[in-house]
Amino acid sequence: MENLIRGTVEFRTNDFEKHKELFKQISESQYPHTLFIGCSDSRVVPNFITSTLPGEIFVIRNIANIVPVYQAAGDYLGITSAIEYAVQALHVDNILVCGHSNCGGCAALFKPEEQLTHIPHTRKWLELSKTVRDRVLQLLPSDNDAGAREWMAEQMNVVEQLRHLLTYPYIEQRYREGTLNLIGWHYIIETGEVFGYNGEKGFFELIN
């Protein structure tokens, strides 16, 4: 608790003062250029990774950076409404799905269900990425490949969420028109490296 209070005071006296004019400019409206969909993991900090200031990116975070498939009405409205607002109201130019190394959500895809009984809502949420789990298990069925399996799942999961985004009619239309970019990243926590998905080549490349 004391750390939070201390941090708030430091923000007001240091960071806020440094960007005082910026906060004044964005106080009544926002014009973000990018919708950032990332994991809720505390080690993934969108503005740090992208070197962006307040007002530049609209952020959605959840376990394993999952995008539910489009539904006209139904579940997961917290995520789908935020996507809708970013694209339809804020008119972002980019949607970036960012996965990361050592993702607990992706690792949990391969755990027996009995190990997830204490987190039933998380287990239910991760069912949205069961196709990723099944594909990875087909390619790496052995438990001896656990490390490679998780790495593959993290990257495959990003690609799968990009596919899910294209089930949203308004996203699919703008993407086909060339007015909306869909971007996939895999962020490596321990090195700071970011690998971007190259759709034409079908794999992730280091961003330099």
PLY file of the C-alpha trace (Angstrom):
ply
format ascii 1.0
element vertex 208
property float x
property float y
property float z
element edge 207
property int vertex1
property int vertex2
end_header
0.00 0.00 0.00
2.78 2.43 0.90
4.52 1.72 -2.41
1.39 2.67 -4.31
0.98 5.93 -2.39
4.66 6.77 -2.80
4.47 6.03 -6.51
1.44 8.26 -6.95
3.21 11.15 -5.27
6.29 10.62 -7.44
4.13 10.57 -10.56
2.48 13.86 -9.68
5.74 15.62 -8.81
7.94 14.12 -11.55
6.33 12.43 -14.57
3.21 14.58 -14.62
5.19 17.80 -14.40
7.50 16.61 -17.16
4.53 16.04 -19.50
2.19 18.67 -18.10
1.38 20.20 -21.49
0.66 16.79 -22.99
-1.81 15.94 -20.25
-3.49 19.29 -20.78
-3.83 18.59 -24.53
-5.36 15.14 -24.05
-7.51 15.98 -21.03
-10.77 16.22 -23.02
-10.23 13.80 -25.91
-8.05 10.95 -27.11
-6.75 10.05 -30.54
-4.75 6.82 -30.13
-3.16 5.44 -33.27
-3.02 1.84 -32.04
-5.13 -0.69 -30.18
-2.69 -2.78 -28.10
-4.05 -6.18 -27.06
-1.68 -7.72 -24.54
-1.45 -10.10 -21.62
-2.33 -8.97 -18.11
1.05 -10.28 -16.95
2.65 -7.69 -14.65
5.95 -7.97 -16.55
4.40 -6.76 -19.80
4.14 -2.96 -19.84
2.73 -1.70 -23.17
4.03 1.88 -22.98
7.52 0.67 -22.03
7.66 -1.82 -24.88
6.43 0.67 -27.48
8.03 3.84 -26.03
4.67 5.61 -26.28
3.19 8.46 -24.27
-0.30 8.75 -22.76
-2.90 9.13 -25.50
-1.05 7.11 -28.13
-2.26 3.55 -27.50
-5.62 2.17 -26.42
-4.95 -0.91 -24.30
-6.83 -4.16 -23.71
-5.22 -6.69 -21.40
-6.33 -10.16 -20.39
-4.87 -13.56 -19.64
-2.88 -14.80 -22.68
-3.86 -11.81 -24.87
-6.91 -13.63 -26.22
-9.43 -12.17 -28.67
-12.85 -13.88 -28.58
-14.32 -14.74 -31.97
-16.91 -12.15 -33.06
-20.48 -12.54 -31.86
-23.31 -10.12 -32.63
-24.29 -10.47 -28.97
-23.20 -12.80 -26.23
-20.28 -13.39 -23.88
-17.01 -11.54 -23.37
-18.56 -8.10 -23.92
-15.80 -6.45 -21.88
-13.27 -7.38 -24.56
-15.45 -7.15 -27.66
-16.89 -3.76 -26.69
-13.39 -2.34 -26.16
-12.32 -3.61 -29.59
-15.46 -2.12 -31.14
-14.88 1.23 -29.46
-11.23 1.41 -30.52
-12.03 0.66 -34.16
-15.45 2.21 -34.64
-15.28 5.25 -32.34
-11.57 6.03 -32.02
-10.68 4.90 -35.57
-7.28 3.47 -34.68
-4.89 2.79 -37.55
-3.37 -0.37 -36.07
-4.31 -3.34 -33.94
-1.34 -4.98 -32.25
-1.60 -8.36 -30.53
1.39 -8.84 -28.23
2.25 -12.19 -26.69
5.27 -12.76 -24.48
7.79 -15.28 -23.21
7.09 -17.40 -20.13
3.35 -16.79 -20.48
1.52 -18.53 -17.66
-1.70 -18.60 -19.65
-0.12 -20.40 -22.59
1.66 -22.81 -20.24
-1.67 -23.59 -18.55
-3.08 -24.78 -21.88
-1.07 -27.99 -21.41
-1.81 -28.64 -17.74
-4.27 -31.34 -16.67
-7.69 -29.91 -15.81
-7.39 -31.03 -12.18
-4.47 -28.62 -11.74
-6.75 -25.72 -12.72
-9.73 -26.48 -10.48
-8.82 -23.60 -8.15
-9.07 -21.11 -11.06
-12.27 -22.20 -12.88
-12.87 -18.90 -14.65
-9.32 -18.86 -15.98
-9.72 -22.44 -17.17
-12.94 -21.49 -18.99
-11.29 -18.43 -20.56
-8.35 -20.46 -21.88
-10.76 -22.72 -23.76
-10.85 -19.92 -26.34
-7.31 -20.95 -27.32
-7.84 -24.71 -27.33
-7.19 -24.82 -31.08
-3.69 -23.50 -30.36
-3.12 -26.22 -27.79
-4.31 -28.93 -30.17
-2.07 -27.74 -33.02
0.98 -27.56 -30.79
0.35 -31.03 -29.36
0.17 -32.42 -32.89
3.57 -30.94 -33.70
5.22 -31.55 -30.31
3.45 -34.45 -28.57
6.28 -35.32 -26.20
6.44 -33.88 -22.68
10.20 -33.63 -23.22
9.52 -30.71 -25.54
7.84 -28.58 -22.84
10.07 -25.53 -23.41
9.71 -25.60 -27.18
6.00 -26.32 -26.79
5.39 -23.19 -24.70
7.42 -21.00 -27.07
5.47 -22.35 -30.03
2.16 -21.87 -28.21
2.98 -18.25 -27.38
3.65 -17.45 -31.03
0.82 -19.58 -32.44
-1.54 -17.95 -29.98
-0.70 -14.49 -31.36
-1.41 -15.66 -34.91
-4.68 -17.27 -33.81
-5.86 -14.00 -32.23
-5.09 -12.13 -35.45
-7.37 -14.63 -37.21
-10.06 -14.02 -34.60
-9.86 -10.28 -35.21
-10.74 -10.85 -38.86
-14.06 -12.41 -37.80
-15.18 -8.89 -36.77
-16.95 -7.51 -39.87
-15.81 -3.91 -39.37
-12.20 -5.04 -38.86
-12.24 -7.36 -41.85
-13.61 -4.57 -44.05
-11.01 -2.00 -43.04
-8.21 -4.56 -43.26
-9.20 -5.49 -46.81
-9.44 -1.79 -47.71
-5.93 -1.24 -46.38
-6.98 1.30 -43.75
-6.26 -0.91 -40.73
-3.04 -2.79 -39.98
-3.04 -6.05 -37.98
0.26 -6.67 -36.20
1.49 -9.64 -34.16
4.39 -9.46 -31.71
6.17 -11.90 -29.40
7.98 -10.03 -26.62
10.90 -11.72 -24.83
10.93 -10.49 -21.24
14.47 -11.55 -20.35
16.16 -9.92 -23.38
13.82 -7.09 -24.36
13.66 -8.47 -27.89
10.45 -8.25 -29.88
9.69 -10.61 -32.76
7.13 -9.48 -35.34
4.94 -11.88 -37.28
5.56 -11.89 -41.03
2.33 -13.12 -42.56
3.84 -13.63 -46.01
6.66 -15.80 -44.70
4.59 -17.42 -41.95
7.04 -16.90 -39.07
8.25 -14.33 -36.52
11.26 -12.13 -37.23
13.35 -10.08 -34.81
12.48 -6.39 -34.97
15.71 -4.39 -35.16
0 1
1 2
2 3
3 4
4 5
5 6
6 7
7 8
8 9
9 10
10 11
11 12
12 13
13 14
14 15
15 16
16 17
17 18
18 19
19 20
20 21
21 22
22 23
23 24
24 25
25 26
26 27
27 28
28 29
29 30
30 31
31 32
32 33
33 34
34 35
35 36
36 37
37 38
38 39
39 40
40 41
41 42
42 43
43 44
44 45
45 46
46 47
47 48
48 49
49 50
50 51
51 52
52 53
53 54
54 55
55 56
56 57
57 58
58 59
59 60
60 61
61 62
62 63
63 64
64 65
65 66
66 67
67 68
68 69
69 70
70 71
71 72
72 73
73 74
74 75
75 76
76 77
77 78
78 79
79 80
80 81
81 82
82 83
83 84
84 85
85 86
86 87
87 88
88 89
89 90
90 91
91 92
92 93
93 94
94 95
95 96
96 97
97 98
98 99
99 100
100 101
101 102
102 103
103 104
104 105
105 106
106 107
107 108
108 109
109 110
110 111
111 112
112 113
113 114
114 115
115 116
116 117
117 118
118 119
119 120
120 121
121 122
122 123
123 124
124 125
125 126
126 127
127 128
128 129
129 130
130 131
131 132
132 133
133 134
134 135
135 136
136 137
137 138
138 139
139 140
140 141
141 142
142 143
143 144
144 145
145 146
146 147
147 148
148 149
149 150
150 151
151 152
152 153
153 154
154 155
155 156
156 157
157 158
158 159
159 160
160 161
161 162
162 163
163 164
164 165
165 166
166 167
167 168
168 169
169 170
170 171
171 172
172 173
173 174
174 175
175 176
176 177
177 178
178 179
179 180
180 181
181 182
182 183
183 184
184 185
185 186
186 187
187 188
188 189
189 190
190 191
191 192
192 193
193 194
194 195
195 196
196 197
197 198
198 199
199 200
200 201
201 202
202 203
203 204
204 205
205 206
206 207
